[in-house]
Amino acid sequence: MSATSRHDPVFAAVDLGATSGRVITGRVGADELVLTETHRFANTPVQLPDGLHWDVLALYQGMLDGLRSAAANGPVASVGIDTWAVDYGLLDSDGSLLGLPFHYRDERNATAAEELLACCDAQELYGVGGLQHLPFNTVFQLAAHRSTAQWPAARTLLLMPDLLVYWLTGSVGAEVTNASTTGLLDARTGCWSDALMERLGLERSLFPALREPGVRAGTLLPHVAGFTGLPMDTRVTTVASHDTASAVAAVPAIGPGVAYVSCGTWSLAGLELDAPVLSEESRAANFTNERGVDGTVRYLRNIMGMWLLEECRRTWERAGTSAGLADLLAGAARARPFGCVIDPDDPVFLAPGDMPSRIDAALIRTGQAPPDGPGGYVRCVLESLALAHRRTLREAAELAGRELTRIHLVGGGSRNELLCQWTADATGLPVTAGPAEATALGNVLLQARAHGLVGGLADMRGLVARTQELRHYTPRGDPGAWDRAADRLAAGV
């Protein structure tokens, strides 16, 4: 990569993940795309008597600190925010937040989902929103929230990135890629479904007007400008605020045969389509249709992802037996292949806690012996994720009528060479790994496009391909071994 000009515009990407947040600045030129991390901060949920919550005030302060660091390094042309999906805050008539937003892993969601489905069946929900069934979908969280004292006072619902944009600018809106994860957006039209809201007894006035990625949300409020050192006229640009949508926008390929895996806490594996797939077969296979940039559809399924490995590491650290990731991966490479496999999407793995013990229980339940050390657990997790990528992408291709030729694996998981190679081996398809910072790149590129510096998705992805480090993996080893492991999983043994 050649050095960027100091005259190239600088864009600040606020990228909030499930375990940490970052502010990253990006410079965009004709053949240059360079990111610099200016600030990183923890995202630590808080357990309160009424449930598990996000510490959104700490996240907001971390974002402001990061923007202040960005401003200290030179002029910033624009700010864009992306976060995870589904979670939200409620505002009262004064625009004040009604309590800390609930965390999607809170236990309230499972029972709320069951209660809502008793009065509005899964086929009806899928026919409108096209979402896979996940107990933490916003529509289920709202069913749980309606029994609280906050609900009668609520006047506006803002998804997490929209809440932060509101605090920066005072401007209220709902960015469409994240709104599509609520279950209340019509997958065909890309508009709020008034009919479904009425069916569920939800006030339409709760939900703000929709915004497409790339529009101007507003400029900084005076106190925000004063703290950060950014000028008050600094633009806040609505990006693809669902982090996966930003990541997919930065996948460095275009074509009908391309599949993607955005791998971090979750693995989001699927295809980019022009229209949703709302068949009963798609619903039964639990695929989701979420909005992407420029009216595209992210046809995918959530897989538990690197959460499994990170929760194992946290458990070992608490026990005082922690090892560095490099040592764990070396141990996994030495461990016996296919010694044991799990279904990463088993609901028992969703909540925080002792992951190795839950893996043990799942293995014993299916007649398998638990691993005898950390390397074995890591191999079990990574081989199982590769098998989940294989199963999900093959089903997506069949349901969408596509033939796959290549997989692009982006996000933090793209740094994991074992996972990348085993995904290639399991699927029998070549894997291109990278960029690891796909979400931040997509965020920055959408801001740059709003400023006229890049064109459409093809131009954005071409710039990523020319400027970012990519690694390539070809299938190797015995395909039959993966087939037999997949058969074991399918048989539940």
C-alpha positions in Angstrom: 0.0 0.0 0.0 1.3 3.4 -0.9 1.0 6.2 1.6 -2.1 8.3 1.5 -2.0 12.0 0.9 -2.4 14.1 4.0 -5.1 16.0 1.9 -7.3 12.9 1.6 -10.5 13.2 3.7 -10.5 11.4 7.0 -13.6 9.5 8.1 -14.2 8.3 11.7 -15.8 4.9 12.0 -17.3 4.0 15.4 -17.5 0.2 15.4 -19.1 -1.4 18.5 -18.9 -5.1 18.8 -20.3 -7.5 21.5 -17.1 -7.4 23.6 -15.3 -4.2 22.6 -15.7 -0.9 20.8 -13.3 1.1 18.7 -13.0 4.3 16.9 -11.1 4.0 13.7 -10.1 6.7 11.2 -9.9 5.9 7.5 -8.3 7.8 4.7 -9.7 7.1 1.2 -7.9 8.0 -2.0 -8.1 6.8 -5.6 -6.1 3.6 -4.9 -5.6 4.0 -1.2 -7.6 2.8 1.8 -5.9 3.1 5.1 -7.3 2.5 8.6 -5.9 3.7 11.9 -7.3 2.7 15.3 -7.4 5.8 17.5 -9.2 4.3 20.6 -10.4 0.9 21.9 -12.6 0.3 24.9 -14.3 -2.6 26.6 -18.0 -3.5 26.1 -18.9 -5.2 29.4 -22.5 -6.1 30.0 -24.0 -5.4 33.4 -26.2 -7.9 35.3 -28.9 -6.0 37.3 -31.8 -7.4 39.3 -34.1 -7.2 36.3 -31.7 -8.8 33.8 -28.6 -8.4 31.6 -28.1 -4.9 30.2 -25.6 -3.1 27.9 -23.7 -0.3 29.7 -24.6 2.1 27.0 -23.4 5.2 28.9 -19.9 3.7 29.1 -20.1 2.9 25.4 -21.1 6.4 24.6 -18.3 7.8 26.7 -15.8 5.5 25.0 -17.1 6.7 21.6 -16.6 10.4 22.6 -13.1 9.7 23.9 -12.3 8.0 20.6 -13.7 10.9 18.6 -11.6 13.3 20.7 -8.5 11.3 19.9 -9.4 11.3 16.2 -9.9 15.1 16.2 -6.5 15.5 17.9 -4.9 13.9 14.9 -6.4 16.2 12.3 -9.6 17.2 10.5 -12.4 14.7 10.4 -14.9 15.0 7.5 -17.6 12.7 8.8 -18.5 10.2 11.6 -20.4 6.9 11.0 -21.6 4.4 13.6 -22.2 0.6 13.3 -23.1 -1.9 16.1 -24.6 -5.3 16.5 -28.3 -5.8 15.7 -31.7 -6.3 17.4 -31.1 -4.4 20.7 -32.7 -1.0 21.3 -33.4 1.8 23.8 -36.7 3.4 24.6 -37.1 7.2 24.9 -39.8 9.1 26.8 -41.6 12.2 25.5 -38.7 14.3 26.6 -36.2 12.2 24.6 -34.7 10.7 27.7 -33.6 7.1 27.8 -35.8 4.8 29.8 -33.3 2.5 31.5 -30.3 0.7 30.2 -31.0 -1.3 27.0 -31.4 -5.0 27.5 -28.7 -7.4 26.2 -29.9 -9.9 23.6 -28.5 -12.7 25.7 -30.9 -11.9 28.6 -33.0 -14.8 29.7 -36.3 -13.0 29.3 -36.3 -13.5 25.5 -36.9 -17.3 25.4 -40.3 -17.2 27.2 -41.4 -14.0 25.4 -40.8 -15.7 22.0 -42.9 -18.6 23.0 -45.8 -16.3 24.2 -45.7 -14.2 21.0 -45.7 -17.2 18.8 -48.8 -18.5 20.5 -50.8 -15.6 19.1 -48.9 -14.9 15.9 -47.4 -17.9 14.2 -43.9 -18.3 12.8 -45.2 -18.5 9.2 -46.9 -15.1 9.5 -43.8 -13.5 11.0 -41.5 -15.0 8.3 -43.9 -14.0 5.5 -43.5 -10.3 6.5 -40.0 -9.9 8.0 -38.2 -12.9 6.5 -36.1 -13.4 9.6 -34.7 -16.6 11.0 -36.1 -17.6 14.3 -33.9 -16.3 17.1 -35.3 -15.8 20.5 -33.7 -12.4 20.8 -35.2 -10.9 17.6 -36.4 -7.4 18.5 -40.0 -8.4 18.0 -39.7 -11.0 20.8 -37.8 -8.5 23.0 -40.7 -6.1 22.7 -43.1 -8.7 23.8 -41.1 -9.1 27.0 -40.7 -5.3 27.4 -44.4 -4.6 27.3 -44.9 -6.0 30.8 -42.5 -3.4 32.4 -43.3 0.0 33.9 -41.2 1.6 31.2 -43.5 0.6 28.4 -46.4 3.1 28.9 -43.9 6.0 29.0 -42.1 5.0 25.8 -42.6 7.3 22.8 -39.6 6.4 20.5 -37.7 3.2 19.9 -34.1 3.6 18.7 -31.9 0.7 17.8 -28.4 0.9 19.3 -26.6 2.7 16.5 -29.6 5.1 16.0 -29.6 5.9 19.7 -25.9 6.9 19.6 -26.5 9.0 16.4 -29.3 10.7 18.3 -27.0 11.5 21.2 -24.5 13.0 18.9 -26.9 15.0 16.7 -30.3 15.2 18.3 -31.7 13.6 15.0 -34.0 10.7 15.2 -34.2 8.0 12.5 -34.0 4.2 11.9 -31.2 3.0 9.6 -32.7 0.3 7.3 -30.1 -2.5 7.5 -30.5 -2.6 11.3 -34.2 -2.0 11.1 -34.5 -5.2 9.0 -33.4 -7.2 12.0 -36.4 -6.2 14.1 -38.9 -8.5 12.4 -41.1 -5.5 11.8 -39.7 -4.4 8.4 -41.4 -5.8 5.3 -38.7 -7.9 3.5 -40.3 -7.2 0.1 -40.7 -3.5 0.3 -38.1 -2.4 2.8 -40.7 -0.4 4.7 -42.1 -0.7 8.2 -45.0 -3.2 8.2 -47.9 -1.2 9.6 -50.1 -4.3 9.3 -47.8 -6.4 11.4 -47.4 -3.7 14.0 -51.2 -3.4 14.3 -51.5 -7.2 14.5 -49.0 -7.2 17.4 -50.5 -4.2 19.2 -47.4 -2.0 18.7 -47.8 1.7 18.3 -46.6 2.8 14.8 -45.4 6.1 16.3 -42.7 4.3 18.3 -40.7 3.6 15.1 -38.9 6.5 13.4 -38.7 7.2 9.7 -36.2 4.9 7.9 -32.8 6.1 6.6 -30.8 4.5 3.9 -27.0 4.1 4.3 -25.1 7.1 3.0 -27.5 9.9 4.0 -26.7 12.7 6.3 -28.1 12.1 9.7 -27.1 15.5 11.1 -24.2 17.5 12.6 -22.8 17.5 16.1 -24.6 19.0 19.1 -22.7 21.9 20.8 -21.7 19.9 23.9 -20.5 17.0 21.7 -18.4 19.3 19.6 -17.0 21.0 22.7 -15.9 17.7 24.3 -14.5 16.0 21.2 -12.8 19.1 19.6 -14.6 18.4 16.3 -16.3 21.3 14.6 -20.1 21.6 15.1 -20.7 21.2 11.4 -18.9 17.8 11.3 -21.3 15.5 9.5 -22.7 12.3 11.0 -23.4 10.0 8.1 -25.8 7.1 8.3 -23.7 4.1 7.3 -24.9 0.4 7.1 -25.3 0.5 10.8 -25.7 -3.3 11.3 -22.1 -4.3 11.5 -22.6 -7.3 9.3 -24.1 -5.1 6.5 -21.0 -2.9 6.7 -18.8 -6.0 6.6 -20.6 -7.5 3.6 -20.3 -4.1 1.8 -16.5 -4.5 2.1 -16.3 -8.2 0.8 -13.8 -7.8 -2.0 -15.8 -9.8 -4.7 -18.9 -9.6 -6.8 -20.6 -12.4 -8.6 -23.4 -14.9 -8.3 -21.1 -17.7 -7.2 -19.6 -15.9 -4.2 -20.6 -16.7 -0.7 -19.4 -14.9 2.4 -18.8 -15.7 6.1 -18.5 -12.6 8.3 -16.8 -14.3 11.3 -16.5 -12.7 14.7 -18.5 -13.3 17.9 -21.0 -14.7 15.4 -20.4 -16.3 12.0 -22.9 -14.9 9.5 -22.8 -17.2 6.5 -24.7 -16.6 3.4 -25.2 -14.9 0.0 -26.0 -11.5 -1.4 -29.2 -11.5 -3.3 -31.4 -9.1 -5.2 -34.6 -10.3 -3.6 -35.6 -12.1 -0.4 -36.3 -15.8 -0.3 -39.5 -16.2 1.7 -40.5 -19.8 0.9 -41.6 -22.3 3.6 -38.5 -24.3 2.9 -36.4 -21.2 3.7 -38.3 -20.6 6.9 -37.9 -24.2 8.0 -34.2 -24.0 7.3 -34.1 -20.9 9.5 -32.5 -18.5 7.0 -32.8 -14.8 7.4 -33.4 -12.0 4.8 -31.8 -8.8 6.0 -31.3 -5.6 4.1 -27.9 -4.7 2.7 -26.5 -1.7 0.9 -28.3 -0.5 -2.2 -31.4 -2.6 -1.7 -29.6 -5.9 -1.7 -30.6 -8.8 0.6 -28.3 -10.5 3.0 -29.6 -14.1 2.8 -27.8 -15.8 5.7 -28.0 -17.8 8.9 -26.4 -16.9 12.2 -23.9 -19.4 13.5 -22.6 -19.1 17.1 -19.1 -18.2 15.9 -16.0 -17.4 17.8 -18.1 -16.8 20.9 -17.5 -20.5 21.7 -13.8 -20.1 21.7 -13.8 -16.8 23.6 -16.0 -18.1 26.3 -13.7 -21.2 26.7 -10.8 -18.8 27.0 -12.6 -16.7 29.6 -13.4 -19.8 31.7 -9.8 -21.0 31.6 -8.5 -17.5 32.5 -10.8 -17.4 35.6 -9.5 -20.8 36.6 -5.9 -19.6 36.2 -5.1 -22.0 33.4 -5.1 -19.5 30.5 -2.9 -19.8 27.5 -2.3 -17.4 24.6 -4.3 -17.8 21.5 -1.2 -18.8 19.5 -0.5 -21.7 21.9 -4.1 -22.8 21.9 -4.2 -22.9 18.1 -0.9 -24.8 18.0 -2.4 -27.3 20.4 -5.5 -27.6 18.2 -3.3 -28.3 15.2 -1.7 -31.2 17.1 -5.0 -32.6 18.5 -6.7 -35.6 17.0 -8.8 -34.7 13.9 -12.6 -35.1 14.5 -12.1 -36.4 18.0 -15.5 -34.8 18.8 -17.9 -32.4 17.1 -20.7 -30.2 18.3 -23.5 -28.2 16.8 -22.5 -24.6 17.4 -26.1 -23.5 17.2 -27.3 -25.6 20.1 -29.1 -23.1 22.4 -27.2 -24.4 25.4 -24.2 -22.4 24.1 -26.0 -19.0 23.9 -25.6 -17.6 27.4 -22.3 -16.5 29.0 -20.7 -18.9 31.4 -18.6 -22.1 31.7 -18.3 -23.1 28.0 -16.0 -26.1 28.4 -18.5 -27.7 30.8 -21.4 -27.1 28.4 -19.4 -28.6 25.6 -18.6 -31.6 27.8 -22.3 -32.0 28.5 -23.3 -31.8 24.8 -20.6 -34.4 23.9 -21.7 -36.8 26.6 -25.3 -36.4 25.6 -24.4 -37.4 22.0 -22.2 -40.3 23.1 -18.8 -38.6 22.6 -15.8 -38.3 24.9 -14.9 -34.8 25.9 -11.4 -33.5 24.9 -8.5 -34.1 27.2 -7.0 -30.6 27.1 -7.5 -27.0 25.8 -6.1 -27.9 22.3 -8.8 -30.5 21.9 -11.5 -28.1 22.8 -10.2 -25.5 20.4 -10.0 -28.1 17.6 -13.6 -29.3 18.4 -14.9 -25.7 18.2 -13.0 -24.8 14.9 -13.9 -28.1 13.1 -17.5 -27.7 14.2 -17.6 -24.1 12.9 -16.2 -25.2 9.6 -18.9 -27.9 9.4 -21.5 -25.3 10.2 -20.2 -23.0 7.5 -20.4 -26.0 5.0 -23.9 -26.9 6.0 -25.2 -23.3 6.0 -23.7 -22.3 2.7 -24.8 -25.4 0.9 -28.4 -24.9 2.1 -28.3 -21.2 1.2 -27.2 -22.0 -2.3 -29.8 -24.7 -2.8 -32.7 -22.5 -1.5 -31.6 -19.5 -3.5 -30.8 -21.5 -6.7 -27.1 -20.6 -6.8 -24.0 -22.5 -7.5 -21.1 -21.6 -5.3 -17.5 -21.1 -6.6 -15.7 -19.3 -3.8 -16.1 -18.3 -0.2 -14.9 -14.9 1.2 -14.3 -15.1 4.9 -14.0 -11.6 6.5 -13.8 -10.2 10.0 -11.6 -11.2 13.0 -12.0 -14.9 12.2 -10.2 -14.4 8.9 -6.9 -14.2 11.0 -7.5 -17.7 12.2 -5.6 -19.8 9.7 -6.9 -23.1 11.0 -10.5 -22.0 10.6 -9.9 -20.6 7.1 -8.2 -23.8 5.9 -10.7 -26.1 7.6 -13.6 -24.1 6.0 -12.0 -24.7 2.6 -11.5 -28.4 3.4 -15.0 -28.9 4.7 -16.8 -27.1 1.8 -14.5 -28.2 -1.0 -14.3 -24.5 -2.1 -11.5 -22.1 -2.2 -11.5 -19.5 0.6 -10.3 -15.9 0.3 -9.6 -14.6 3.8 -9.7 -11.0 4.7 -10.0 -8.2 5.3 -10.1 -8.7 9.0 -11.4 -5.1 9.4 -14.2 -5.5 7.0 -16.8 -3.8 9.2 -14.7 -0.7 9.7 -13.8 -0.6 6.0 -17.4 -0.8 5.0 -18.3 2.0 7.4 -15.5 4.2 6.1 -16.3 3.4 2.5 -20.0 4.3 2.8 -19.0 7.7 4.3 -16.5 8.2 1.5 -19.2 7.4 -1.1 -21.5 10.0 0.5 -18.7 12.5 -0.1 -18.4 11.4 -3.7 -15.0 9.7 -3.4 -16.1 6.2 -4.5 -18.9 4.8 -6.6 -21.2 1.9 -6.0 -20.6 -1.5 -4.4 -18.4 -2.7 -7.3 -16.1 0.3 -6.9 -16.0 0.0 -3.1 -15.2 -3.7 -3.3 -12.6 -3.2 -6.0 -10.8 -0.7 -3.8 -10.8 -3.2 -1.0 -9.4 -5.9 -3.2 -6.6 -3.6 -4.5 -5.5 -2.2 -1.1 -6.1 -4.8 1.6 -4.1 -7.9 2.5 -5.9 -11.1 1.4 -4.9 -14.7 1.9 -6.1 -17.7 -0.2 -6.8 -21.2 0.9 -7.5 -24.2 -1.4 -9.2 -27.4 -0.2 -6.8 -30.2 0.8 -6.9 -33.4 2.7 -9.6 -36.2 2.7 -13.0 -34.8 1.8 -14.5 -38.1 3.0 -13.4 -37.3 6.6 -15.5 -34.1 6.6 -18.4 -36.0 5.1 -18.3 -38.6 7.8 -18.0 -35.9 10.5 -21.0 -34.1 9.0 -22.9 -37.4 9.0 -22.1 -37.8 12.7 -23.5 -34.4 13.5 -26.6 -35.0 11.4 -27.2 -38.3 13.2 -26.7 -36.6 16.6 -23.9 -38.9 17.6 
